[in-house]
């Protein structure tokens, strides 16, 4: 893991356009800004519509899905 800087306002606006609440938009925005491969979140209430989608190339996934991806890459 690594700490990333606050995302630019344009990315926060983009995250808001996905229907996220104001308190959650910076999370997606920072993830996109960091060019993360996967955003892992159990917040189905706010991120559920994004599960399985790849905004700007970042997969939004449940913890179970992310674990399955990692285990598959490790050959399990």
Residue, then its C-alpha position, 0 to 999 in steps of 0.5 A: x500500500x502507499x499513501x497518495x496525494x489528494x486527487x485534483x478537483x476534476x477527478x472528484x467531479x468525475x467520481x461524483x458523475x458516477x453517482x457517488x455521494x460527496x463523502x465517497x467521491x474523493x476515495x474513487x478520485x484518489x484511486x483513479x489519480x494513483x492509477x490503482x489497478x483495483x479499488x477494494x470496497x465493501x461499501x455496496x450501498x455507495x459503490x455497488x453500482x460500480x462493482x465489476x466496472x473499470x472507471x478509467x481502468x481501475x476495477x471497483x471490486x468487493x473484497x471477495x472479488x479482489x481476493x479471488x483475483x490475487x489468489x488466481x494470480x498466485x496460482x491458487 
